[in-house]
Amino acid sequence: LSAKDGKELGTVDLSGQAAATAAVVGDFAYVGTMANTVVGVDLKEKKKLWTFEAPARQQPFYASAAAADVVVAGSRDKKVYGLDPKTGKQVW
């Protein structure tokens, strides 16, 4: 949404309902979903970059935070995942 007038600037299909507020770093957003995924989004290009799904147990992701070198996502499987912000691959 535009900060000036509230108009929609674009959308990206997350393939599931957003379950948490997006974590934003620069031109990128990271969103946990009810479809049991974390999605990396390029805000400038308005496109999905990657999708992460927990390997062992499929549960929604309700929280996310991001820094330049890691996306941290909390899941209902009682785990916190560290993801590479460029690829979405699990780093811890």
Buried (B, 14 or more C-beta within 10 A) or exposed (E): EEEEEEEEEEEBEBEBEBBBEBBBBEEBBBBBBBBBBBBBBEBEEEEBBBBBEBEEEEBBBBBBBBEEEBBBBBBBBEEEBEBBBEEBEEEE
